[in-house]
């Protein structure tokens, strides 16, 4: 399992992406059996990368026998331009609201 996660991380980084967060959620029951397996190990990987990296990552995960299912989700507010990745900034309204509450 650890080897699979390391291979995914290396693939993202070798193609110019950046892994921003990796969470190992451990062994859990699946909602329904997949390939006769009632349990699976859940891992959350958040990364920033160009669309080509996402396509290659999905292809690699489809070919892997160790990965039963995966979901790729594009986070709202993220954009890729050229070779750099722009990350969203925190909403200024939330920062102003918390500053106002502290003053009261």
N, C-alpha and C positions, 0 to 999 in steps of 0.2 A: 504494500500500500504506500509506504513512504517513498519507495522508488518511483512509483507512478506520479506522485505529487511533485517530486523533484524533477522528473522528466518534463512535466508540464511547465514548471517554473523555468527550467533551462530553455525550453522552446520559446516561451514568451520573451525572455531576456535576450536570447540569441538573435531574434528578429527585430530588436530595437524597442520592445515593449518594457513596461515596468510593473512588477507585482507590487501593489500598494498594501494589500492585506491578505492574509491566508489564515483561515480558521478551520481547525479540525474538530468537527462536531461529534465524531465518534460513531460507534455502531448504533443503529436505530432500526426500528421496524419500518418496512416499506408500506405504503398505502395498499399495495397489492403485490403478489409475488411476480418477480421479473426473472425469467429463465429459471423458474422453480426456486428462486432465492427469496425467503421471507424477510431477510435483514440485509442491510448494507451500510457501508461507511459513508458518511456525508462530509464533504469538504467544500468550503466556500472560498473561492479565489477571486479577489477583486484586482483588476489590472487595468492599465491604460496602454492602448496600442492602436496601431493603424488597422484599417479594415482587412488588409491582407493577412495580418497576424491572426485575426479572429477566424478567418476562413481556414487557414492552415491548422490552427488549434482545434477547430471543430472536426476537420478531416482526421487529425491524429486521434482524437477521442473516439470517433466512430469506428476506427480500425482497432482500437484497443479492446481486448477481451475482458480486461479487468474493470472497465467502466460500463456499468449497466445503463445509466441515463445521465444526461447533462442538460443544463439549461444555460443559454447565453442571453444576458439582458443588457441592453445599452442603458446606462444611467441617464436620466433626463438632464439636459443642460451641458452635456459633454460634447465637444466638437473636436474633430481632427482636421488639421490644416497642414498639408504637405507632410513633412516628417515629424513635426512636433505635435504634442497632444496638449490641448488646453483643458484645464480642470475648472469646474464651476467654483465660483466664490460664494461664501455664505450670503444669504439674503440680508441686505442692510436693514430692512424693516425689523428683523428679529433682533439684531444688535441694538437698534434704537429703543425697542420696546423693553429689553432687559435693562438698559441704562436708565430709562425713565422709572421703571419699577424700583430700582435701587435708590433713587433720589427721594422717593415718597416716604 
